[in-house]
Amino acid sequence: MKLIITFVFSLLSLTSFAQSNSLSNYREKLSLDKGWRFHLGDIPFPEVKGHLESYFNAKAGKAGGAAATDYDDTNWRILDLPHDWAIEGKIDSTANLAQGYRKRGIGWYRRTFKIDPKDRGKNLELQFDGISTHCTVWLNGNVVHRNWSGYTSFYIDMTDMAKYGDDLNVISIRVDAVDQEGWWYEGAGIYRHTWLVKRSPLHIITDGVFANPVKKSTSEWEIPVEVTLQNSEYLSKDGVISSTLVDSKGNEITAAEIAVKASPTDKTVANLSLKVSNPELWSVEHPILYKVKIVVKENGQITDTLTTTCGFRTIRFTADSGFYLNDKPLKLKGVCNHQDHAGVGVAVPNSLWDFRIKKLKAMGANAYRCAHNPPSKEFLDACDRLGILVMDENRNFNSSSEYMSQLTWMVRRDRNHPSIILWSVFNEEPMQGTEIGYKMVKRMSAEVKKLDTTRPVTAAANGGLFEPINVSQAVDVVGFNYQMDNYDRFHKEHPEMILTSSEDASAYMIRGNYTTDLTKHILDAYDTQRASWGATHRETWKTIAERPYLLGCFIWTGFDYHGEPSPFDWPTAGSNFGIMDLCGFPKTAFYIHQAQWIKDKPILQVVPHWNWEKAGTPVKVMAMSNAEKVKLILNGKVISEQKVDQYEMNSWEVPYEAGKLEAVGYSNGKKVSHFTIETTGKPAQIRLTPDRNKIKGDGWDAVPVTVEVLDSKGMAVQTADLPIEFEVQGSGEIIGLGNGDPNSHEMEKGNKRSLFNGLAQVILQSKEGGNGKLILKANSLGLKSAVLSLEVQAVADIPSVGVIKPYMVLDKWLLSPTSALKPDPNKEIAGNDMNSWQSVTAGQLRVFVDGNFAVYRNSFTPYQAQQDNGGKIVFKDLKGKAEIWLDRKLLAVKKDEAETDFIVQFAHGKGQRELSILIETTVGDNAGLGGFVTVE
């Protein structure tokens, strides 16, 4: 057979073409979140049988089943990411309690998109920020990645496999959420953002800039800038890298430049230095950020640019006096947190990170431990902006190649964040007191320090630290989980070692409850309940505060989370550890820590509510204050005045009497704070209070709204547990609901939610292109309704990959040998004949050298709608005379040889169809499938 392809690209012309196209739009980062198709449940791959089927099953681009490019996903659900399918389901007693009794299982995602032919020659990369838990990814029928952690991002270079123009690119992802990495709620699905990044051939790789300021003297600083370039072409390139420091006001402070020679199809590391005098410092009170802008040029033309933030700050850890930020002592007042939130599970909108961090800072927290996995990059950006210190934690304790790559990915991605002060390599591992554990930590620590020597390595150990060989000997900072009784002993035996509480407390309470009934899974909120291994919030902080050698603590936990319903099991579905509940509503612990941690403003809070049934009932009243004294007053009568206990707080036993309960705080003999709570009437009206009154109309921004009921005097009724129904109008939607009740089984999606102890939360998210008003209405039988109006601000759309309706492209053809005699277009191909017919693609004409005839053969299964109603086959640029045969029946004839589009209708029919195209042309001419063939 002599069929010559007339579509030829030389190496040099391809290089030239790529260069010309990379001069404009040299870097685009496009959201790939919109328009995914989703199927809940597994889709088995078809069984492979037979010679030819087995042969092609092993070839590139030939994936079958739901991974195939022509798979019919037209009836799948269409959704936007991030997505957590577990949170959408019902609570099920047969599911794992650790996962909040929510079914997880297996799901499939598919996304179809086009790439402009102008992008041919660019470097193209798919980025997935997080998929829970394990996944396999196919691109255009090729397996391109398998990911083994739900918390690590992964990047796929699709440059060589990309299709352009009307030829479709198809991503298929099988997500296995049966597997678990943790013992907490992990969600299920593509729960973080996805991206398509287009870059010039000479570009900065993903996570390829390291720019962390280092103090050199009293006033002088240096930013060592490391840039990793990639040259994705086949010729070496001479480039220039420049780096510029920009301050918080947009002023350029200093710059540096270096020439580089980039080897073909390889990476090149370049190092620059930016010197700065007396920069503004980043701190938790004033988180001032600078920007480092990197520009790459070739022949004077920009080929890539990237900007990263940084902060000027020093961190110092001592064995005797604790932690220092910018040479000032700072006790770490930290919390541990998982990453889920009420109503959205782990698919947390970016703006909700700001909401949660602001809540923690309002409590007085200054530190955050990511338990027990790397967080989203948007979370770390928020920590940088808002000023909170971070212990960034690795998920899997394993020093093998796969898991070391997960650890080093975390460090590479995160090392420019000034908020991060510690790298944690594990949490509570059974081997922590063994030689094996020591060796593993030693190796993991060494890998971290190849990438970053500016921060210490720690590990959170809950035992084994007094064994002859243990992990404390392999870390820079020894982390203690729940070993309060061992602090002094360890410090005495190892006075040179730096120590911190990495996890403490594990106290239980339920917001708004003030009695304990274990049979009903009810816990009081007086800080009296704790795990057998833990301590109360008050005991914990007293232990930490009185030991100057400890860096500080990380309380378990800042927020409640789905799953791990300790100390209970069914029907409790959520945790009870939180200082705040799942919605971020404060529990009593919030005010305890406010009083303990905040010194620069008056704090005073009193619990419980003052709605009790029977006069004379003894009620425990607890006041949280940072004043010197607190006076308690009931209906104008002084109960007593107490000196404030800065650790234990203050409490009274007060016979209930309806009316007004007041507390007054005094310092230096002066009144500094006042708190009042009153007996309320019956619920009369609903109140809606948004976290903010404006929302960006970009389709991403989300706002939590607090739902309460008030009495006729406008006072919040803290004991109300009423059902509320919601309605939304305008450019937005409800994406989640919650109320903080760990025993609730209500759905977290939809438009209905009951109050729990007076509160519920609705999360609103804008729609893309939104403008005007977003209206939320709340109704409940017998109550005055509430209407909330948010201003939707028109903003530029987030740059995104366009969403298209999928159509079938027939791109896997077999082509017969040419023949001087007209062949049978339906001739059988022998099952073991892998060579007579050649695999070809459409879009390339062939020169017919030895004959006038050739046959193209393909098989396809029409989409369900086409099977039911029929459809059409569209041949773009079909050249030569042609007979179109479908299922061995002549369907249409093209009588002229001109290159033209040709459309053929076909009738309905079930199952797979066999398509043959008999081409006839003059010997020496070119003919065939000059363009794409689609089924529509």
Rosetta blueprint (number, residue, H / E / L):
1 M L
2 K L
3 L E
4 I E
5 I E
6 T L
7 F L
8 V L
9 F L
10 S L
11 L H
12 L H
13 S H
14 L H
15 T H
16 S H
17 F H
18 A H
19 Q H
20 S H
21 N H
22 S L
23 L L
24 S L
25 N L
26 Y L
27 R E
28 E E
29 K E
30 L E
31 S E
32 L L
33 D L
34 K L
35 G L
36 W E
37 R E
38 F E
39 H E
40 L E
41 G L
42 D L
43 I L
44 P L
45 F L
46 P L
47 E L
48 V L
49 K L
50 G L
51 H H
52 L H
53 E H
54 S H
55 Y H
56 F H
57 N H
58 A L
59 K L
60 A L
61 G L
62 K L
63 A L
64 G L
65 G H
66 A H
67 A H
68 A L
69 T L
70 D L
71 Y L
72 D L
73 D L
74 T L
75 N L
76 W L
77 R E
78 I E
79 L E
80 D L
81 L L
82 P L
83 H L
84 D L
85 W L
86 A H
87 I H
88 E H
89 G L
90 K L
91 I E
92 D L
93 S L
94 T L
95 A L
96 N L
97 L H
98 A H
99 Q H
100 G L
101 Y L
102 R E
103 K L
104 R L
105 G L
106 I E
107 G E
108 W E
109 Y E
110 R E
111 R E
112 T E
113 F E
114 K L
115 I L
116 D L
117 P H
118 K H
119 D H
120 R L
121 G L
122 K L
123 N E
124 L E
125 E E
126 L E
127 Q E
128 F E
129 D L
130 G L
131 I E
132 S E
133 T L
134 H E
135 C E
136 T E
137 V E
138 W E
139 L E
140 N L
141 G L
142 N E
143 V E
144 V E
145 H E
146 R E
147 N E
148 W L
149 S L
150 G L
151 Y L
152 T L
153 S L
154 F E
155 Y E
156 I E
157 D E
158 M L
159 T H
160 D H
161 M H
162 A L
163 K L
164 Y L
165 G L
166 D L
167 D L
168 L L
169 N E
170 V E
171 I E
172 S E
173 I E
174 R E
175 V E
176 D E
177 A L
178 V L
179 D L
180 Q L
181 E L
182 G L
183 W L
184 W L
185 Y L
186 E L
187 G L
188 A L
189 G E
190 I E
191 Y L
192 R L
193 H L
194 T E
195 W E
196 L E
197 V E
198 K E
199 R E
200 S L
201 P L
202 L E
203 H E
204 I E
205 I E
206 T E
207 D E
208 G E
209 V E
210 F E
211 A E
212 N L
213 P L
214 V E
215 K E
216 K L
217 S L
218 T L
219 S L
220 E E
221 W E
222 E E
223 I E
224 P E
225 V E
226 E E
227 V E
228 T E
229 L E
230 Q E
231 N E
232 S L
233 E L
234 Y L
235 L L
236 S L
237 K E
238 D E
239 G E
240 V E
241 I E
242 S E
243 S E
244 T E
245 L E
246 V E
247 D L
248 S L
249 K L
250 G L
251 N L
252 E E
253 I E
254 T E
255 A E
256 A E
257 E E
258 I E
259 A E
260 V E
261 K E
262 A E
263 S L
264 P L
265 T L
266 D E
267 K E
268 T E
269 V E
270 A E
271 N E
272 L E
273 S E
274 L E
275 K E
276 V E
277 S E
278 N L
279 P L
280 E L
281 L E
282 W E
283 S L
284 V L
285 E L
286 H L
287 P E
288 I L
289 L L
290 Y E
291 K E
292 V E
293 K E
294 I E
295 V E
296 V E
297 K E
298 E E
299 N L
300 G L
301 Q E
302 I E
303 T E
304 D E
305 T E
306 L E
307 T E
308 T E
309 T E
310 C E
311 G L
312 F E
313 R L
314 T L
315 I E
316 R E
317 F E
318 T E
319 A L
320 D L
321 S L
322 G E
323 F E
324 Y E
325 L E
326 N L
327 D L
328 K E
329 P E
330 L L
331 K L
332 L E
333 K E
334 G E
335 V E
336 C E
337 N E
338 H L
339 Q L
340 D L
341 H E
342 A L
343 G L
344 V L
345 G E
346 V L
347 A L
348 V L
349 P L
350 N H
351 S H
352 L H
353 W H
354 D H
355 F H
356 R H
357 I H
358 K H
359 K H
360 L H
361 K H
362 A H
363 M H
364 G L
365 A L
366 N L
367 A E
368 Y E
369 R E
370 C E
371 A L
372 H L
373 N L
374 P L
375 P L
376 S L
377 K H
378 E H
379 F H
380 L H
381 D H
382 A H
383 C H
384 D H
385 R H
386 L H
387 G L
388 I L
389 L E
390 V E
391 M E
392 D E
393 E E
394 N L
395 R L
396 N L
397 F L
398 N L
399 S L
400 S L
401 S H
402 E H
403 Y H
404 M H
405 S H
406 Q H
407 L H
408 T H
409 W H
410 M H
411 V H
412 R H
413 R H
414 D H
415 R L
416 N L
417 H L
418 P L
419 S L
420 I E
421 I E
422 L E
423 W E
424 S E
425 V E
426 F E
427 N E
428 E L
429 E L
430 P H
431 M H
432 Q H
433 G H
434 T L
435 E H
436 I H
437 G H
438 Y H
439 K H
440 M H
441 V H
442 K H
443 R H
444 M H
445 S H
446 A H
447 E H
448 V H
449 K H
450 K H
451 L H
452 D L
453 T L
454 T L
455 R L
456 P L
457 V E
458 T E
459 A E
460 A E
461 A E
462 N L
463 G L
464 G L
465 L L
466 F L
467 E L
468 P L
469 I L
470 N L
471 V H
472 S H
473 Q H
474 A H
475 V L
476 D L
477 V E
478 V E
479 G E
480 F E
481 N E
482 Y L
483 Q L
484 M H
485 D H
486 N H
487 Y H
488 D H
489 R H
490 F H
491 H H
492 K H
493 E H
494 H L
495 P L
496 E L
497 M L
498 I E
499 L E
500 T E
501 S E
502 S E
503 E E
504 D E
505 A E
506 S L
507 A E
508 Y E
509 M L
510 I L
511 R L
512 G L
513 N L
514 Y L
515 T L
516 T L
517 D E
518 L H
519 T H
520 K H
521 H L
522 I E
523 L L
524 D L
525 A L
526 Y L
527 D L
528 T L
529 Q E
530 R E
531 A L
532 S L
533 W L
534 G L
535 A L
536 T L
537 H H
538 R H
539 E H
540 T H
541 W H
542 K H
543 T H
544 I H
545 A H
546 E L
547 R L
548 P L
549 Y L
550 L E
551 L L
552 G E
553 C E
554 F E
555 I E
556 W E
557 T L
558 G L
559 F E
560 D L
561 Y L
562 H E
563 G L
564 E L
565 P L
566 S L
567 P L
568 F L
569 D L
570 W L
571 P L
572 T L
573 A L
574 G E
575 S L
576 N L
577 F L
578 G L
579 I L
580 M E
581 D L
582 L L
583 C L
584 G L
585 F L
586 P E
587 K L
588 T H
589 A H
590 F H
591 Y H
592 I H
593 H H
594 Q H
595 A H
596 Q H
597 W H
598 I L
599 K L
600 D L
601 K L
602 P L
603 I L
604 L E
605 Q E
606 V E
607 V E
608 P L
609 H L
610 W L
611 N L
612 W L
613 E L
614 K L
615 A L
616 G L
617 T L
618 P E
619 V E
620 K E
621 V E
622 M E
623 A E
624 M E
625 S E
626 N L
627 A L
628 E L
629 K E
630 V E
631 K E
632 L E
633 I E
634 L E
635 N L
636 G L
637 K E
638 V E
639 I E
640 S E
641 E E
642 Q E
643 K E
644 V L
645 D L
646 Q L
647 Y L
648 E L
649 M L
650 N E
651 S E
652 W E
653 E E
654 V E
655 P E
656 Y L
657 E L
658 A L
659 G L
660 K E
661 L E
662 E E
663 A E
664 V E
665 G E
666 Y E
667 S E
668 N L
669 G L
670 K E
671 K E
672 V E
673 S E
674 H E
675 F E
676 T E
677 I E
678 E E
679 T L
680 T L
681 G L
682 K L
683 P L
684 A L
685 Q E
686 I E
687 R E
688 L E
689 T E
690 P E
691 D L
692 R L
693 N L
694 K E
695 I E
696 K E
697 G L
698 D E
699 G L
700 W L
701 D L
702 A E
703 V E
704 P E
705 V E
706 T E
707 V E
708 E E
709 V E
710 L E
711 D L
712 S L
713 K L
714 G L
715 M L
716 A E
717 V L
718 Q L
719 T L
720 A L
721 D L
722 L L
723 P E
724 I E
725 E E
726 F E
727 E E
728 V E
729 Q E
730 G E
731 S L
732 G E
733 E E
734 I E
735 I E
736 G E
737 L E
738 G E
739 N L
740 G L
741 D L
742 P L
743 N L
744 S L
745 H L
746 E L
747 M L
748 E L
749 K L
750 G L
751 N L
752 K E
753 R E
754 S E
755 L L
756 F E
757 N L
758 G L
759 L E
760 A E
761 Q E
762 V E
763 I E
764 L E
765 Q E
766 S E
767 K L
768 E E
769 G L
770 G L
771 N L
772 G E
773 K E
774 L E
775 I E
776 L E
777 K E
778 A E
779 N E
780 S L
781 L L
782 G L
783 L L
784 K E
785 S L
786 A E
787 V E
788 L E
789 S E
790 L E
791 E E
792 V E
793 Q E
794 A L
795 V L
796 A L
797 D L
798 I L
799 P L
800 S E
801 V L
802 G L
803 V L
804 I L
805 K L
806 P L
807 Y L
808 M E
809 V E
810 L L
811 D L
812 K L
813 W E
814 L E
815 L E
816 S L
817 P L
818 T L
819 S E
820 A L
821 L L
822 K L
823 P L
824 D L
825 P L
826 N L
827 K L
828 E L
829 I L
830 A L
831 G L
832 N L
833 D L
834 M L
835 N L
836 S L
837 W L
838 Q E
839 S E
840 V E
841 T L
842 A L
843 G L
844 Q L
845 L L
846 R E
847 V E
848 F E
849 V L
850 D L
851 G L
852 N L
853 F E
854 A E
855 V E
856 Y E
857 R E
858 N E
859 S E
860 F E
861 T L
862 P L
863 Y L
864 Q H
865 A H
866 Q H
867 Q H
868 D H
869 N H
870 G L
871 G E
872 K E
873 I E
874 V E
875 F E
876 K E
877 D E
878 L E
879 K E
880 G L
881 K E
882 A E
883 E E
884 I E
885 W E
886 L E
887 D L
888 R L
889 K E
890 L E
891 L E
892 A E
893 V E
894 K E
895 K L
896 D L
897 E L
898 A L
899 E L
900 T E
901 D E
902 F E
903 I E
904 V E
905 Q E
906 F E
907 A L
908 H L
909 G L
910 K L
911 G L
912 Q L
913 R E
914 E E
915 L E
916 S E
917 I E
918 L E
919 I E
920 E E
921 T L
922 T L
923 V L
924 G L
925 D L
926 N E
927 A E
928 G E
929 L E
930 G L
931 G L
932 F L
933 V E
934 T E
935 V E
936 E L
